[in-house]
Amino acid sequence: MSQQLDELLFTIRQHPAFHEFMNAVTLPEPRDFRPSADVQGQWAEYIHRSGRKLQHGVWLSFLIGEPSQQE
């Protein structure tokens, strides 16, 4: 990660509204399975939502990040 990006993330993390920002992005939860005729559609939606959940975790991890030398 470049020094400029590291400094930007550090600045963002110090902002008073950072926690509000982190809570504003909702986590997509997979829906419970319900038997229906559209099993393929339910499976596709479950895979899609699971992928979004994983991506959400990746972004949160990036924004929270490892402590830098500045912190």
C-alpha positions in Angstrom: 0.0 0.0 0.0 1.4 3.4 -0.9 2.2 5.9 1.8 -0.5 8.3 0.5 -3.2 5.6 0.8 -2.0 4.7 4.2 -2.2 8.3 5.3 -5.7 8.6 3.8 -7.0 5.6 5.7 -5.4 6.9 8.9 -7.1 10.2 8.5 -10.5 8.5 7.8 -10.1 6.3 10.9 -9.6 9.4 13.0 -12.7 11.2 11.9 -15.5 11.4 14.5 -18.1 9.9 12.1 -15.9 6.9 11.2 -17.9 4.5 13.4 -21.2 5.9 12.0 -19.8 5.3 8.5 -18.9 1.7 9.3 -22.4 1.0 10.7 -24.1 2.7 7.7 -23.1 0.0 5.3 -25.5 -2.9 5.8 -24.4 -6.5 5.8 -26.3 -8.6 3.2 -27.5 -11.7 5.0 -28.5 -14.9 3.1 -32.2 -15.6 3.4 -33.4 -18.8 5.1 -34.2 -21.6 2.7 -37.9 -22.2 2.0 -39.0 -25.1 -0.2 -40.4 -23.9 -3.5 -40.5 -24.7 -7.1 -37.6 -22.3 -7.8 -34.7 -24.1 -6.1 -32.2 -22.9 -8.7 -33.2 -19.3 -8.2 -32.9 -19.7 -4.4 -29.5 -21.3 -4.8 -28.3 -18.5 -7.1 -29.6 -15.8 -4.7 -27.9 -17.6 -1.8 -24.5 -17.7 -3.6 -24.9 -14.0 -4.6 -25.7 -12.9 -1.1 -22.9 -15.1 0.4 -20.4 -13.4 -2.0 -21.6 -10.0 -1.0 -21.2 -10.9 2.6 -17.6 -12.0 2.0 -16.9 -8.8 0.0 -18.4 -6.8 2.9 -16.0 -8.4 5.3 -13.0 -7.7 3.0 -13.9 -4.0 2.8 -14.4 -3.7 6.5 -11.1 -5.4 7.1 -9.4 -3.0 4.6 -11.0 0.1 6.2 -10.2 -0.9 9.8 -6.9 -2.3 8.7 -3.7 -3.2 10.4 -2.3 -0.6 12.7 0.1 1.6 10.7 3.3 3.2 12.0 1.4 6.4 12.6 -1.2 4.9 14.9 
